[in-house]
Amino acid sequence: MSDYTPPLPEIRFVLDEIAGLDEVAVLPGFEETTGTLADAVLGEAGRLARDMLAPLNHTGDREGARLENGIVYTPAGWTEAYSRFVDGGWMGLRFDADHGGQGLPRVVSTAVMELWHSANLAFTLCPMLTQGASELLAQHGSEAQKRTYLRPMVAGRWTGTMNLTEPQAGSDLGAISTRAVPEDGHYRITGQKIFITYGEHDLAENIIHMLLARTPGAPAGVRGISLFIVPKLLPREDGTPGKRNDLRAVSLEDKLGIHASPTCVMAFGDGGGAIGYLVGEENRGLEYMFTMMNDERLAVGLQGVGIAERAYQQALGFARQRVQGRADAGGPEKVAILGHPDVRRMLLSMKAQTEAMRALTYYTAAAMDRAHHDPDGEARAPQSALVEFLTPVVKAWPTDLACEIASMGIQVHGGMGFIEETGAAQHFRDARITPIYEGTNGIQARDLVGRKVLREGGQTARALIAVMREDAAALESAADADLGAIRARLERGIAAFEAATGWLLEAGASDPRLAAAAAAPYLRLVGTITGGWLLARGAARAKARLGDGADPFLAAKPVTARFYAENVMPHADALLAAITEGAGTVLVLADDQF
Ligand SMILES: Cc1cc2nc3c(=O)[nH]c(=O)nc-3n(C[C@H](O)[C@H](O)[C@H](O)COP(=O)(O)OP(=O)(O)OC[C@H]3O[C@@H](n4cnc5c(N)ncnc54)[C@H](O)[C@@H]3O)c2cc1C
């Protein structure tokens, strides 16, 4: 039996009340996305997640992926699961009908992806990367490349990878040294890539590597990198997979978590050069690759939401069953640990923060839909700027929190959490990669501060603060104790966000190192307050819908938001102090004093 329940009422609530599904559904191209359609899609995706993917999560972790004679085998049951996934048309949910997709808004496909990440993070990495590679081709590929590669990828018959990292080139992609030499309409690729997720596997009939390399005489650094399509099997004229290309998985990494996801060391060109096809123009590869990287950054943030939800469900289930001790209020009966205030605190902390993370990721996905589909051209630019501003926050804040939440999930279990049998430990191990890959969270913080705040003089941050203030002012605090408490804390948090942004703009102008030292606490502050603001919005809507009714789901919303406002938002004050008072000290010690 599955131990995962798709949180469909919660997802629908966030779609409707926080992300504004009804407004997205009237944008050109999305007119058919009614609430009924969203329910049908989510219901079906939820069944797949619960009945097929979730039961494979634990067995996949135990068995792991393995490499034998050049072939990577995924764990038992995975090829069947992948076939069902492909047959259901799930890969192409958000892609245009022109490419064989179903054209659903990003906000709906985001909700669907959350279900799969929760159910089985290691499995979902494969579709996640394929979707990112497809987005890259849809935006930057030639018509011929789209015809050959995009359709089979959107259908899921072929999968995609991201081939960036090399031993000397991790966060610093300017150090990439893989070579691409032109030859008769294609290029010969030689080099080694490491840590390539699903670089080789037995799920699909072909694997399309999106690879960064340097052409002869290319400028040094990031301005000399080009992007190539390097197929495992070279497509024939008729588009079917043909001859094997000169590339292979040399080994698989032995990892802390996501054991079933093959992390490959890839060798390109051992036999003279793998054939690769240039995307766009030479030396603009990193610019194109950012389309895929931004896509994956949002997807990895969503992984954080998914795994936090799973850890919460697991801990809650345990807390309801585990009987230990007596109630603090007294009485002879032993109680389930859910009755103990400290366990309730942990569970509410997991629940509230997971809901805040979900709200932020869906809100950002809806902003993407608006940025691409709003018929009013002038309304698009601010939405694009908002998505750019929030992308590093969505990547980093939920993934840092996912580790904390999965750790708390273990704590709720007591000793049994540390024992692999319960599964709580797996969530913790699996979550740990999410702050690292797809640009470490340190790199996300740098991006937020450098590119998204300092470079544009804080414009988008200020616009976001103005919207938050409007929402805070609209909370009917006088009439309602919950909303009043939320409003007071939210207003303080917004003030901290504003003060931290102001300090950064000043400090960054005089000393960029100071701004870099404050980047991580600043990102945390932005995530904390943005998440709390969206929970406040949900609380107000739930109150309005609830009226005098007694719906327990809606009634929990203001309480959860108030818990967050009183227990999590005060961290903003501490973060502000760390930014404005503590950043300088980060830089004082000499290297040999560490
Ligand atoms: C399981 C797994 C799967 C992966 N999948 C893929 C994949 O499919 N494709 C792919 O191309 N790569 C993949 N990666 C690689 C991953 O993206 C990198 O590990 C990551 O970007 C960090 O690079 P690095 O490991 O070289 O760390 P480093 O860059 O060496 O960083 C080490 C530390 O220094 C910090 N740091 C480095 N530079 C800076 C800076 N300028 N400012 C502030 N801090 C800095 C980092 O934040 C980090 O804390 C995967 C990695 C793993 C472990």
The ligand as an SDF file (V2000), in Angstrom:
LIG
                    3D

 53 58  0  0  0  0  0  0  0  0999 V2000
   23.7810   13.9610   -7.6330 C   0  0  0  0  0  0  0  0  0  0  0  0
   24.2520   15.0510   -8.5310 C   0  0  0  0  0  0  0  0  0  0  0  0
   23.6320   15.2440   -9.7510 C   0  0  0  0  0  0  0  0  0  0  0  0
   24.0870   16.2260  -10.6220 C   0  0  0  0  0  0  0  0  0  0  0  0
   23.5250   16.3470  -11.8810 N   0  0  0  0  0  0  0  0  0  0  0  0
   24.1280   17.1510  -12.7920 C   0  0  0  0  0  0  0  0  0  0  0  0
   23.7160   17.1260  -14.1750 C   0  0  0  0  0  0  0  0  0  0  0  0
   22.7770   16.4160  -14.5600 O   0  0  0  0  0  0  0  0  0  0  0  0
   24.3890   17.9060  -15.0550 N   0  0  0  0  0  0  0  0  0  0  0  0
   25.4440   18.6980  -14.6820 C   0  0  0  0  0  0  0  0  0  0  0  0
   26.0200   19.3700  -15.5380 O   0  0  0  0  0  0  0  0  0  0  0  0
   25.8430   18.7540  -13.3810 N   0  0  0  0  0  0  0  0  0  0  0  0
   25.2220   17.9870  -12.4420 C   0  0  0  0  0  0  0  0  0  0  0  0
   25.6400   18.0220  -11.1340 N   0  0  0  0  0  0  0  0  0  0  0  0
   26.7030   18.9340  -10.7450 C   0  0  0  0  0  0  0  0  0  0  0  0
   26.2200   20.0670   -9.8510 C   0  0  0  0  0  0  0  0  0  0  0  0
   25.4430   20.9710  -10.5880 O   0  0  0  0  0  0  0  0  0  0  0  0
   27.4620   20.7100   -9.1980 C   0  0  0  0  0  0  0  0  0  0  0  0
   27.9370   19.7750   -8.2400 O   0  0  0  0  0  0  0  0  0  0  0  0
   27.1640   22.0420   -8.5490 C   0  0  0  0  0  0  0  0  0  0  0  0
   26.8490   23.0080   -9.5270 O   0  0  0  0  0  0  0  0  0  0  0  0
   28.3290   22.5580   -7.7100 C   0  0  0  0  0  0  0  0  0  0  0  0
   29.5540   22.4460   -8.3750 O   0  0  0  0  0  0  0  0  0  0  0  0
   30.7850   21.7540   -7.6360 P   0  0  0  0  0  0  0  0  0  0  0  0
   30.3120   20.4360   -7.1400 O   0  0  0  0  0  0  0  0  0  0  0  0
   31.9470   21.7610   -8.5480 O   0  0  0  0  0  0  0  0  0  0  0  0
   31.0750   22.6350   -6.3760 O   0  0  0  0  0  0  0  0  0  0  0  0
   32.0310   23.9530   -6.3300 P   0  0  0  0  0  0  0  0  0  0  0  0
   31.7000   24.8330   -7.4900 O   0  0  0  0  0  0  0  0  0  0  0  0
   33.4310   23.5170   -6.1710 O   0  0  0  0  0  0  0  0  0  0  0  0
   31.5170   24.6280   -5.0170 O   0  0  0  0  0  0  0  0  0  0  0  0
   31.9550   24.2580   -3.7090 C   0  0  0  0  0  0  0  0  0  0  0  0
   31.4220   25.2890   -2.7040 C   0  0  0  0  0  0  0  0  0  0  0  0
   31.9350   26.5900   -3.0290 O   0  0  0  0  0  0  0  0  0  0  0  0
   30.8740   27.5080   -3.2200 C   0  0  0  0  0  0  0  0  0  0  0  0
   31.2240   28.4220   -4.3170 N   0  0  0  0  0  0  0  0  0  0  0  0
   31.8570   28.1220   -5.4810 C   0  0  0  0  0  0  0  0  0  0  0  0
   31.9780   29.2200   -6.2320 N   0  0  0  0  0  0  0  0  0  0  0  0
   31.4070   30.2270   -5.5490 C   0  0  0  0  0  0  0  0  0  0  0  0
   31.2120   31.6130   -5.8040 C   0  0  0  0  0  0  0  0  0  0  0  0
   31.6300   32.1820   -6.9330 N   0  0  0  0  0  0  0  0  0  0  0  0
   30.5980   32.3620   -4.8540 N   0  0  0  0  0  0  0  0  0  0  0  0
   30.1610   31.8030   -3.7200 C   0  0  0  0  0  0  0  0  0  0  0  0
   30.3120   30.5010   -3.4270 N   0  0  0  0  0  0  0  0  0  0  0  0
   30.9260   29.7230   -4.3270 C   0  0  0  0  0  0  0  0  0  0  0  0
   29.6610   26.6690   -3.5680 C   0  0  0  0  0  0  0  0  0  0  0  0
   28.4460   27.3150   -3.2410 O   0  0  0  0  0  0  0  0  0  0  0  0
   29.9090   25.4280   -2.7200 C   0  0  0  0  0  0  0  0  0  0  0  0
   29.4350   25.6340   -1.4250 O   0  0  0  0  0  0  0  0  0  0  0  0
   25.1660   17.0670  -10.2310 C   0  0  0  0  0  0  0  0  0  0  0  0
   25.7660   16.8950   -8.9900 C   0  0  0  0  0  0  0  0  0  0  0  0
   25.3450   15.8950   -8.1560 C   0  0  0  0  0  0  0  0  0  0  0  0
   26.0560   15.6920   -6.8420 C   0  0  0  0  0  0  0  0  0  0  0  0
  1  2  1  0
  2  3  1  0
  2 52  2  0
  3  4  2  0
  4  5  1  0
  4 50  1  0
  5  6  2  0
  6  7  1  0
  6 13  1  0
  7  8  2  0
  7  9  1  0
  9 10  1  0
 10 11  2  0
 10 12  1  0
 12 13  2  0
 13 14  1  0
 14 15  1  0
 14 50  1  0
 15 16  1  0
 16 17  1  0
 16 18  1  0
 18 19  1  0
 18 20  1  0
 20 21  1  0
 20 22  1  0
 22 23  1  0
 23 24  1  0
 24 25  2  0
 24 26  1  0
 24 27  1  0
 27 28  1  0
 28 29  2  0
 28 30  1  0
 28 31  1  0
 31 32  1  0
 32 33  1  0
 33 34  1  0
 33 48  1  0
 34 35  1  0
 35 36  1  0
 35 46  1  0
 36 37  1  0
 36 45  1  0
 37 38  2  0
 38 39  1  0
 39 40  1  0
 39 45  2  0
 40 41  1  0
 40 42  2  0
 42 43  1  0
 43 44  2  0
 44 45  1  0
 46 47  1  0
 46 48  1  0
 48 49  1  0
 50 51  2  0
 51 52  1  0
 52 53  1  0
M  END
$$$$
